[in-house]
Amino acid sequence: MRRKKVVPESPLPQRDGVDAVRIRLPAGGEWGTVREYLRERLASRAAAVEEMFAAGGVVGADGRAVTPDTAYLPGMFVWFHRELPAEERVPFPVEVVYRDEHIVVADKPHFIATTPRGSHVTETVLARLRRELGLPALGAAHRLDRLTAGLVLFTVRPEERGAYQTLFRDRLVHKEYEAVAPYAADLDLPRTVRSRILKERGVLAARQVPGEPNAVTRIERAEHRGGLARYRLLPRTGQTHQLRVHMCALGVPILGDPLYPVVTGPVPAGDFRRPLQLLARALEFTDPVTGHRHAFSSGRTLRAWSAHDEWAGDRDGDGAVGGRAQ
């Protein structure tokens, strides 16, 4: 039986709701010191590495500073806080729709990332909730794209996170999305779309390729008027950009999409105009810890449906939340 690896807790506190970076020194290599290894691994930030060592900002599991001449030891853990990027604040609040001792369900606005990644670190739902709710151990059970609004599930206790993540892995969560897209009278709906989606690292848009389907979505048309329709999307899998790819493949790309059918993005930080008209409307599941049946619904509306002309002509963005349109 394989023994579970024990990872020490971080000796450094969070900063602005963001965890310190943890690195385990790999076996092999010819590094003489920890400093040499970090300079090589973080070559583009070599000057910042020197500053961290000079300030005692790199620490071991005991919380003591790792000095520039500390010998390299394979398997050793070190922690440090990375230099946080300058971020444009997303001026829309994150709404908490439910909270108990096990989970937090948030209603996320458009334009804010779910968890720290790349240039989005403190301006993420996770970092905000950790700060605002005073829950430093809060973790995400799943993610939404930065441009997608709606419901996201977070866990309060790290030891329970795996149980909630397993719900998504095993497709035991009912997820319902809403989208606004062009109306096509000849599009036969409802239907279930099955395809194989490939998302390559470093490439903005995903694409459909031949092969065994790994993405399945049921698509229904809820209503239509004029040249627009409101669609109900029921994903049975969770591939990156799945709903956006499937809607585009049907000839009805979601309004405000900067990638499908034509790549015009990514959307620059600070540009809050014409948000992607995709909303994670509902989450339903049986709580794996308490056994309680949960059913949550977003209070948001999509502005291209409720006020299309305003959405199409928006220059400054709309910080709408709750029952207001986005």
N, C-alpha and C positions, 0 to 999 in steps of 0.2 A: 504494500500500500504506500503510495507516494505521500511523503510528509508535506504538509502545508508550510510554505515559506513564511517566516515571521519577519515582518517589516517594522522596524522601530517607529514609534510616534515622533513626529517632528518636534525638535527642541526649540524651534522658532515659532513665535506667535504669528497669526495672520496679519497682513497689512491691507487695510481697506477691503476686508472680506476675501483676500486672495492668499492662498497657501504659499508657503515657501517652496521653491523648487527642490525636489529630492533626486539625487543621482547615486546610483550604485556603481562603483568602479568595476569595470569588466576585467575578466581574466585575459591574459595575453598582452601584447604590446610591450614597449620598451620605455615607458615613462618612469622617470626616477622619482618624481614628486607628484602630489595631487595637483599642484599648480600647473605643472607641465601638461597634464592630461586636460584640465579645464581650458587652458589656453588653446589647445588643439581642438577640442570639441566645440568650443565657443569662439572659433577663430575670428568671426566677424565682430566680436565684442571683446577682443583681447584687452583693450584699455580698461573696460569695465571690470574684467576679471582682476586686473592688477589693483584697481581701486577697492574691490571687495576684500582682497587679501590684506591690503594696507589698513582697512578699517575694521578688520576682524569679522567680516561679514560671512565668511565661509565657516561652518561649524560641523562637528562630528555628532554622533549619536548622544554623547554626554553633554552637548551644548557648549563645549569649549571650542575656541577659535582654532581652525586649522591654519597653521603658519605656512608661509611660502616654501619652506624647506621640509615640510612634513612628507615622509616617505610614502610612495604609492603602495597601497595594499589592496589587491584584488578582493572584491566583495564588500569593501568598506562603503558605508553610506555617508554622504555629505549633503548639507542643506545650505541654501542661500536664497535671498530674495532678489529676483531679477529686477533690473531697472524697468519701471513701468512706463509704457509708452504714453505720450500725450494723447488723450482721447477726447473726442467731441461728446459732450453729454447728450444723451437721448432725453429730450425734455418731456417724456410721457411717463406717468407713474405705472408701476407694476401693481396690479390689484391682487390681493389675497382673497380667494373665494372660500377657502376652507383651511382650517388648521387644527390639528390635535397633537397628542404627544408622539405620534408616529410619522405623520405626513403633513406636508403643506402643498396645497394646490394653488397655483398662481395663474392669473389671466394676463398673459404677456402682450404688450403692444408690439406693433411692427418696429423694425429697425434695431432692436436690441438682441444681442446674442444670448443664448441660454446659459452657456458656461464659458469661462475664460479660454480663449484660443486666439493665437496670432496677435493681431493689433487690438483685439477686443478683450480687455482684461477686467478692469474695475467697472466698466460700463456693460455689465452682464446681469442677467436676472439673478443668478446665483450669488454673485458678490453683493448686489444690492440687498437681497433678502437676508443674507448673513449679517449685514450691518444693521438693517432696519429692524429685524426681528430679534437680534442678539442671539443668533443660532450659528456659531462658528463651525459646527460639525455638519451643517446642512449639505446635502448632496443631491444631484439630479438623478432621477430614475430613468429618464430618457431625455431627448432633445427635440427642439423645433428649430428650423432654419431661422436665421436672423431676420429675414424679411417676412416670415409668417407670424401671424398673431394667434393668440388663443391659449388653451389650457396646457400647463406643464406640471408634472408631478415631481415633488421633491421629498426626500426622506430626512427625518430628523436625527435618527440614530445610525451611525455607520454600520453597526453590526446587523441592521435590518435591511440595508440597502439592496443586498443581493436578492432577497425575497421579492422585492418590488420589481427589480430589473428582470427577474425571471418571468414575471407576468407578461412583460412586453416580448421577451424572447420566445415564450411559448404561445404567444398570440391569444392571451387570456384577457386582454383589455379591448373593450369595444371602443373604437375611435371613429368619430364622425367629423368630417370637415365640410366647410362651405366655401364656394368659390363663385366669383362673378366672371363671366367670359362671354364671347359672342354667341348669339343664338343661331343655330344651324337647323333649319326646318327638316332637312333630309337626314339628320343624324339620328339613327335609331337608338333610342334609350328607353328604359335602362339596359345596361349591358355590363358585363364583367370583362375587363381588359387584363390580359396576361401577356407578359413579355419579359425578356432578359435585359436588365439595365446595367450598364457599366459606367462607373464613375472613376476616372483616373486621377490620381493625385497630381495637383498642379494645373489641371484642366477645369475651367469654370463650369462648363455644362456637362451633364451626363448624357449618355446616348443609348439607344436600343441596339442590341446586337443579336445575331442568330444564336440559338441555343436554348437550353432548358429554361423555362420562365423562372425568374426569381422575384418578380414583382406582380402583385395581383390587386386590382382595384375595381370595386363596383361603382359605377357612375350613374347617377339619376339626375334628371332635370326637375327641379322643384317648381319653377315657374319661369315665364318669360314675358317680356314686353318690348316692343320695338326690336332693336337689333341686339339686345342683351338677354342673358338668361342667368338664373341663379341655380347652381348645381350642388347636389349633395354627393360627397365623395366618401366612400367607405373602404379604406385601405385594409387589406388582409396581410400585407407584408410592410416592411419599413425601409425600403431602399432610398438612398439619397435622391431628393428631388422627384420621387416617384410620381406624385400627383401632378406635378408640373409637366413632367415628361409625357404622361399618359393623356392629359388634356390636350397638349400640343399635338400629339400624334393623331388625335381625333379631329384635328383642324379647328379646335376652339381653345387657343392658348389663354391662360388666365390673365386678366387685365393687370397691367403694371409689372409684368415679368420682364426683367432685364436680360434673361438668358434664353428664353424660348418664345418664339422660334429663332430669333436673331440675338446673338450675344452683343449687348450694348453695355454691360456692367463690367466690374461690380459696381454697385451703388456706392458712391463716395460717402465717407462718414460726414455727417452734417447735412446731407441731402435727404430731407424728409418729405419730398413731394411724391404724390401719386403712389402710395404704398401698394405692394402686391395684394391683390384682392383674394387672399386665401386665409381662412380662419379655422383653427382647430376648435370646433364648436362644442364637442362633447367627449367626455371620458366616462366609461363605466367599467367597474371591476369589483371583484370580491377581495376585500382586504386580506392578504395572506397572514397577517399578524393577528388581527382582531376577529376576522370572519365576517365583518360587516360589509354589506353590499353598498357601494358608493355609486352615485350618478351625479356628475357635475356638468354644468352647462355654462358657456361663456356668455357674458352680458354684452358683448361687443356686436356691432353691426358693420357691414362693409359699405363704405361710403359711395362706391361706384354704383351701387344698387339704389341706395336711398337718396343720393344727390349726385348723379353722374356728372353733370356739368361742372359742379363745384370740384369734384375729384379730378376731372380731366384738366381743369384750368388752374389747379392748386400750384402756387409758386413757393409757398412758405411751409407747407406741411400742416398737418392737423393732429394736435396732441389729444385726439379723442379717446376717451375711455368709457367703461361702463356701457350705458345704453347709447352713447354718442357714436357717430359714424367715423370710420377710418378709411 
